[in-house]
């Protein structure tokens, strides 16, 4: 059983428990439920931003603790001040040591798009995402069939949420549906856990151009951003590289500064 299969199996049980404790009707009473979402698509395309989705991530199944005591407030504000286009917040507790209140806290201090990073296996989680202040959700193609992708993305759009579908291989692009806004290519091989941005480069041309294209995982060098931009990617999800620093916001600021410096160099050439 792969790590994604283990997570999905556990998530089904977790969602059943949460449904009993917090019914959907209760979630709909949230102050965020009728609040207009901030468009992740638009922020990724803003010329004054970097295209970077900076992630708040305390822990991972493969690496263990990354930054278990990081402050959501300090880190999220710092990311946005550094020039990030958006925030991604991991809310899975068992495998990533995240929680829903991390996203709500980030929402409290930032007017920007926030992606809820979790393993969605049930419509309930989409209603939950809206109730905690998310603007966009992640659907992992590896965990879902096409009918689920269609069902979940349709519900998300009806709630005003944008949808990022993550793929690991070219065959998963067959699960794309009209309500998907963005396609993210995960550079991590789920069998070996090796990471390479070559995966993004190989899949780029197979993704229809009506989707915003995002490269995810393993981006730890400003030069890699330039390579991916040259290919045509518009978004770059970075978490572990920033979070492993004692000061993630500072690491993000220095990274974006280097990217901008490289962009100026490219413009002169």
FENTAVEN-V525206 format. One record per pair of residues at least 24 apart in sequence whose ideal C-beta (glycine too) atoms are under 7 Angstrom apart, sorted by the first residue. I is the first residue (numbers start at 0). J is the second residue. Records with the same first field share a line. If there is no record, write none. Layout:
BEGIN
I=J ; J
END
This chain:
BEGIN
1=189
2=60
3=141 ; 142 ; 189
6=94 ; 118
7=118 ; 120 ; 142
9=93
10=118 ; 120
11=120
14=120 ; 121 ; 123 ; 124
18=123
23=123 ; 126
26=126 ; 127 ; 130
27=130
29=130
31=106 ; 129 ; 130 ; 131 ; 132
32=129 ; 130
35=159
36=134 ; 159 ; 160 ; 161
37=110 ; 111 ; 112 ; 134
38=112 ; 161
39=85 ; 112 ; 114 ; 134 ; 135 ; 161 ; 181
40=161 ; 180 ; 181 ; 211
42=84 ; 85 ; 111 ; 112
43=84 ; 85 ; 211 ; 233 ; 234
44=233
45=84
48=82 ; 84
49=82 ; 83 ; 84 ; 255 ; 258
50=84 ; 233 ; 234 ; 235
51=83 ; 84 ; 235 ; 237 ; 255
52=83 ; 84 ; 85 ; 87 ; 114 ; 234 ; 235 ; 236
53=78 ; 83 ; 86 ; 237 ; 241 ; 251
54=87 ; 89 ; 116 ; 236 ; 237 ; 238
55=86 ; 88 ; 89 ; 101 ; 105
56=89 ; 95 ; 238 ; 239 ; 242
57=95 ; 96 ; 97
58=95 ; 96
59=95 ; 239
60=94
61=192
62=239
65=239 ; 242 ; 243
66=242 ; 243 ; 247
67=96
69=242 ; 247
71=101 ; 104 ; 105
72=104 ; 108
73=248
74=247 ; 248
75=105 ; 108 ; 109
76=108 ; 109
77=248 ; 251
78=248 ; 251
79=109 ; 111
81=248 ; 251 ; 252 ; 255
82=255
83=251
85=111 ; 112 ; 113 ; 114
86=111 ; 113 ; 114
87=114 ; 116 ; 236 ; 238
88=113 ; 115 ; 116
89=116
90=115 ; 116 ; 117
91=117 ; 118
99=131
102=131 ; 132 ; 133
103=131 ; 132
106=132
114=163
118=142
119=151
122=151 ; 154
125=151 ; 154 ; 155 ; 158 ; 160
128=160
129=158 ; 160
133=160
134=160 ; 161
135=160 ; 161 ; 162 ; 163
136=160 ; 162
137=163 ; 165
138=162 ; 164
139=165
140=164 ; 165 ; 166 ; 171 ; 174
141=167 ; 171 ; 189
145=173 ; 174
148=174 ; 176
149=176
152=176 ; 178 ; 179
153=178
163=213
165=215
166=202
169=202 ; 205
172=205 ; 206
179=210
180=211
181=210 ; 211 ; 213 ; 234
182=206 ; 210 ; 212 ; 213
183=213 ; 215 ; 236
184=214 ; 215
185=215 ; 216
186=214 ; 215 ; 216 ; 217
187=216 ; 217
196=223 ; 226 ; 227
199=227 ; 232
200=230
203=230 ; 231 ; 232
221=254 ; 257 ; 258 ; 261
222=261
224=258
225=261 ; 265
END
